[in-house]
Amino acid sequence: MLGYGYGLDPTMLILIPAVLLSAWASSRVNSTFAQYNQIAARGNVTADSVARMLLTLYGMGNMPINHVSGSLTDHYDPRNRTLNLSDSVYGSSSIASIGVAAHEVGHAIQHHESYSPLIFRNSIVPVVNICSSASMPLFLLGLVVGNSMLLNIGIMLFTGALIFHLVTLPVEINASSRALKLLEQTHTLAPDELKGARKVLTAAAWTYIAAALMSVLQLIRLILISRSSRRR
């Protein structure tokens, strides 16, 4: 493709929309969380106690809730069925923290109820890790030696990683939907507070949308590079 011989790669331009969206999404989630992390919920409950209460409603009251280091490193671990809340969430009574904790409970409920997109995503994680590690080295090797088979294998492996990002979207959106519904039904947050939690979780969702878009555009880029390589 034009420009490769001079160290330029015009196909990188394809990724610009995803790069811009990723930067905006990252800034948005950080600023929105920071805004609502300064506002305490009027119910005077902490995020970890809310998580415990919601888990108990679904018969998972004995699930460990761990305090992990970092900011926004919160996650549900399906391997050992534990809820992990970060420094910025655990013990906090802010609207943002309660929303994030409820979101992670949403993942725990998905697992408890065998929510099919989550089960599928969890099942492909080992394969996706291999695909992610091997796709680009094989593609670049195929590009260097001019081997179309290696190029195709690299593209196919990268497609596996793309599938993971695409299936992650409904999993995350569903977890947020469950969280907001539970916070409303249990009257944990007042209607105006619920709007703040929704803004935090919506901002977080955009980071997953950006990651999916990046994978889609990267796949298109690899296909264009592969076709150009075959024409040379």
Contacts in CASP RR format, 6 or more apart in sequence:
PFRMAT RR
TARGET T0000
AUTHOR 0000-0000-0000
METHOD contacts of the structure
MODEL  1
MLGYGYGLDPTMLILIPAVLLSAWASSRVNSTFAQYNQIAARGNVTADSV
ARMLLTLYGMGNMPINHVSGSLTDHYDPRNRTLNLSDSVYGSSSIASIGV
AAHEVGHAIQHHESYSPLIFRNSIVPVVNICSSASMPLFLLGLVVGNSML
LNIGIMLFTGALIFHLVTLPVEINASSRALKLLEQTHTLAPDELKGARKV
LTAAAWTYIAAALMSVLQLIRLILISRSSRRR
1 9 0 8 1.000
1 10 0 8 1.000
1 11 0 8 1.000
1 224 0 8 1.000
1 225 0 8 1.000
1 228 0 8 1.000
1 229 0 8 1.000
2 10 0 8 1.000
3 9 0 8 1.000
3 10 0 8 1.000
11 221 0 8 1.000
11 224 0 8 1.000
11 225 0 8 1.000
12 221 0 8 1.000
14 217 0 8 1.000
14 220 0 8 1.000
14 221 0 8 1.000
14 224 0 8 1.000
15 214 0 8 1.000
15 217 0 8 1.000
15 218 0 8 1.000
15 221 0 8 1.000
17 213 0 8 1.000
17 217 0 8 1.000
18 210 0 8 1.000
18 213 0 8 1.000
18 214 0 8 1.000
18 216 0 8 1.000
18 217 0 8 1.000
18 218 0 8 1.000
19 214 0 8 1.000
21 206 0 8 1.000
21 209 0 8 1.000
21 210 0 8 1.000
21 213 0 8 1.000
22 207 0 8 1.000
22 210 0 8 1.000
22 211 0 8 1.000
22 214 0 8 1.000
24 206 0 8 1.000
24 210 0 8 1.000
25 203 0 8 1.000
25 206 0 8 1.000
25 207 0 8 1.000
25 209 0 8 1.000
25 210 0 8 1.000
26 207 0 8 1.000
26 210 0 8 1.000
28 203 0 8 1.000
28 206 0 8 1.000
29 72 0 8 1.000
29 200 0 8 1.000
29 203 0 8 1.000
29 204 0 8 1.000
29 206 0 8 1.000
29 207 0 8 1.000
30 72 0 8 1.000
32 96 0 8 1.000
32 199 0 8 1.000
32 200 0 8 1.000
32 203 0 8 1.000
33 72 0 8 1.000
33 88 0 8 1.000
33 96 0 8 1.000
33 100 0 8 1.000
33 200 0 8 1.000
33 203 0 8 1.000
34 96 0 8 1.000
35 96 0 8 1.000
36 94 0 8 1.000
36 95 0 8 1.000
36 96 0 8 1.000
36 196 0 8 1.000
36 197 0 8 1.000
36 199 0 8 1.000
36 200 0 8 1.000
37 88 0 8 1.000
37 92 0 8 1.000
37 94 0 8 1.000
37 95 0 8 1.000
37 96 0 8 1.000
37 97 0 8 1.000
38 94 0 8 1.000
39 94 0 8 1.000
39 95 0 8 1.000
39 96 0 8 1.000
39 193 0 8 1.000
40 93 0 8 1.000
40 94 0 8 1.000
40 95 0 8 1.000
41 93 0 8 1.000
41 94 0 8 1.000
41 95 0 8 1.000
41 98 0 8 1.000
41 188 0 8 1.000
41 189 0 8 1.000
41 190 0 8 1.000
41 193 0 8 1.000
42 190 0 8 1.000
42 193 0 8 1.000
43 93 0 8 1.000
43 188 0 8 1.000
44 93 0 8 1.000
45 53 0 8 1.000
45 93 0 8 1.000
45 98 0 8 1.000
45 188 0 8 1.000
46 90 0 8 1.000
46 91 0 8 1.000
46 92 0 8 1.000
46 93 0 8 1.000
46 97 0 8 1.000
47 85 0 8 1.000
47 89 0 8 1.000
47 90 0 8 1.000
47 91 0 8 1.000
47 92 0 8 1.000
47 93 0 8 1.000
47 94 0 8 1.000
47 97 0 8 1.000
47 98 0 8 1.000
47 99 0 8 1.000
47 100 0 8 1.000
47 101 0 8 1.000
48 65 0 8 1.000
48 67 0 8 1.000
48 85 0 8 1.000
48 89 0 8 1.000
48 90 0 8 1.000
48 91 0 8 1.000
48 101 0 8 1.000
49 91 0 8 1.000
50 98 0 8 1.000
50 101 0 8 1.000
50 102 0 8 1.000
50 183 0 8 1.000
50 188 0 8 1.000
51 65 0 8 1.000
51 83 0 8 1.000
51 85 0 8 1.000
51 101 0 8 1.000
51 102 0 8 1.000
51 104 0 8 1.000
51 105 0 8 1.000
52 61 0 8 1.000
52 65 0 8 1.000
53 186 0 8 1.000
53 188 0 8 1.000
54 102 0 8 1.000
54 105 0 8 1.000
54 106 0 8 1.000
54 182 0 8 1.000
54 186 0 8 1.000
55 61 0 8 1.000
55 63 0 8 1.000
55 65 0 8 1.000
55 83 0 8 1.000
55 105 0 8 1.000
55 108 0 8 1.000
57 182 0 8 1.000
57 186 0 8 1.000
58 108 0 8 1.000
58 109 0 8 1.000
58 112 0 8 1.000
59 112 0 8 1.000
60 108 0 8 1.000
60 109 0 8 1.000
60 112 0 8 1.000
63 81 0 8 1.000
63 82 0 8 1.000
63 83 0 8 1.000
63 108 0 8 1.000
64 82 0 8 1.000
64 83 0 8 1.000
65 82 0 8 1.000
65 83 0 8 1.000
65 84 0 8 1.000
65 85 0 8 1.000
65 90 0 8 1.000
66 82 0 8 1.000
66 83 0 8 1.000
66 84 0 8 1.000
66 85 0 8 1.000
67 85 0 8 1.000
67 87 0 8 1.000
67 90 0 8 1.000
68 74 0 8 1.000
68 84 0 8 1.000
68 85 0 8 1.000
68 86 0 8 1.000
68 87 0 8 1.000
68 90 0 8 1.000
69 86 0 8 1.000
69 87 0 8 1.000
70 86 0 8 1.000
70 87 0 8 1.000
70 88 0 8 1.000
71 86 0 8 1.000
71 87 0 8 1.000
71 88 0 8 1.000
72 86 0 8 1.000
72 88 0 8 1.000
72 89 0 8 1.000
72 100 0 8 1.000
73 84 0 8 1.000
73 86 0 8 1.000
74 84 0 8 1.000
74 85 0 8 1.000
74 86 0 8 1.000
74 89 0 8 1.000
74 100 0 8 1.000
74 101 0 8 1.000
74 103 0 8 1.000
74 104 0 8 1.000
75 84 0 8 1.000
75 104 0 8 1.000
75 107 0 8 1.000
76 82 0 8 1.000
76 83 0 8 1.000
76 84 0 8 1.000
76 104 0 8 1.000
76 105 0 8 1.000
76 106 0 8 1.000
76 107 0 8 1.000
76 108 0 8 1.000
76 111 0 8 1.000
77 83 0 8 1.000
77 84 0 8 1.000
78 107 0 8 1.000
78 111 0 8 1.000
78 118 0 8 1.000
78 122 0 8 1.000
81 108 0 8 1.000
81 111 0 8 1.000
83 101 0 8 1.000
83 104 0 8 1.000
83 105 0 8 1.000
83 108 0 8 1.000
84 104 0 8 1.000
85 91 0 8 1.000
85 100 0 8 1.000
85 101 0 8 1.000
85 104 0 8 1.000
88 97 0 8 1.000
89 97 0 8 1.000
89 100 0 8 1.000
89 101 0 8 1.000
91 97 0 8 1.000
92 98 0 8 1.000
95 189 0 8 1.000
95 193 0 8 1.000
95 196 0 8 1.000
95 197 0 8 1.000
95 200 0 8 1.000
96 196 0 8 1.000
96 197 0 8 1.000
96 200 0 8 1.000
98 183 0 8 1.000
98 188 0 8 1.000
98 189 0 8 1.000
98 197 0 8 1.000
99 179 0 8 1.000
99 180 0 8 1.000
99 183 0 8 1.000
99 189 0 8 1.000
99 197 0 8 1.000
99 200 0 8 1.000
99 201 0 8 1.000
100 200 0 8 1.000
100 201 0 8 1.000
100 204 0 8 1.000
102 179 0 8 1.000
102 180 0 8 1.000
102 182 0 8 1.000
102 183 0 8 1.000
102 188 0 8 1.000
102 197 0 8 1.000
103 175 0 8 1.000
103 176 0 8 1.000
103 179 0 8 1.000
103 201 0 8 1.000
103 204 0 8 1.000
104 175 0 8 1.000
105 178 0 8 1.000
105 179 0 8 1.000
105 182 0 8 1.000
106 175 0 8 1.000
106 178 0 8 1.000
106 179 0 8 1.000
106 182 0 8 1.000
107 118 0 8 1.000
107 171 0 8 1.000
107 175 0 8 1.000
109 115 0 8 1.000
109 178 0 8 1.000
110 118 0 8 1.000
110 171 0 8 1.000
110 174 0 8 1.000
110 175 0 8 1.000
110 178 0 8 1.000
111 118 0 8 1.000
111 119 0 8 1.000
111 122 0 8 1.000
115 171 0 8 1.000
115 174 0 8 1.000
117 167 0 8 1.000
117 170 0 8 1.000
117 171 0 8 1.000
117 174 0 8 1.000
118 171 0 8 1.000
120 167 0 8 1.000
121 164 0 8 1.000
121 167 0 8 1.000
121 168 0 8 1.000
121 171 0 8 1.000
124 160 0 8 1.000
124 163 0 8 1.000
124 164 0 8 1.000
124 167 0 8 1.000
125 164 0 8 1.000
127 160 0 8 1.000
128 160 0 8 1.000
128 161 0 8 1.000
128 163 0 8 1.000
128 164 0 8 1.000
130 157 0 8 1.000
131 157 0 8 1.000
131 158 0 8 1.000
131 160 0 8 1.000
131 161 0 8 1.000
132 157 0 8 1.000
132 161 0 8 1.000
134 154 0 8 1.000
134 157 0 8 1.000
135 154 0 8 1.000
135 155 0 8 1.000
135 157 0 8 1.000
135 158 0 8 1.000
135 161 0 8 1.000
136 154 0 8 1.000
136 158 0 8 1.000
138 150 0 8 1.000
138 153 0 8 1.000
138 154 0 8 1.000
138 157 0 8 1.000
139 150 0 8 1.000
139 151 0 8 1.000
139 153 0 8 1.000
139 154 0 8 1.000
139 155 0 8 1.000
139 158 0 8 1.000
139 222 0 8 1.000
139 226 0 8 1.000
141 147 0 8 1.000
141 150 0 8 1.000
142 148 0 8 1.000
142 150 0 8 1.000
142 151 0 8 1.000
143 151 0 8 1.000
143 225 0 8 1.000
143 226 0 8 1.000
143 229 0 8 1.000
146 229 0 8 1.000
148 226 0 8 1.000
148 229 0 8 1.000
148 230 0 8 1.000
151 226 0 8 1.000
151 229 0 8 1.000
152 226 0 8 1.000
154 222 0 8 1.000
155 219 0 8 1.000
155 222 0 8 1.000
155 223 0 8 1.000
155 226 0 8 1.000
158 215 0 8 1.000
158 218 0 8 1.000
158 219 0 8 1.000
158 222 0 8 1.000
159 219 0 8 1.000
161 215 0 8 1.000
162 212 0 8 1.000
162 215 0 8 1.000
162 216 0 8 1.000
162 219 0 8 1.000
165 208 0 8 1.000
165 211 0 8 1.000
165 212 0 8 1.000
165 215 0 8 1.000
166 212 0 8 1.000
166 215 0 8 1.000
168 208 0 8 1.000
168 211 0 8 1.000
168 212 0 8 1.000
169 208 0 8 1.000
169 209 0 8 1.000
169 212 0 8 1.000
172 204 0 8 1.000
172 205 0 8 1.000
172 208 0 8 1.000
173 205 0 8 1.000
176 201 0 8 1.000
176 202 0 8 1.000
176 204 0 8 1.000
176 205 0 8 1.000
179 197 0 8 1.000
179 201 0 8 1.000
180 194 0 8 1.000
180 197 0 8 1.000
180 198 0 8 1.000
180 201 0 8 1.000
182 188 0 8 1.000
183 189 0 8 1.000
183 194 0 8 1.000
183 197 0 8 1.000
184 191 0 8 1.000
184 194 0 8 1.000
189 197 0 8 1.000
END
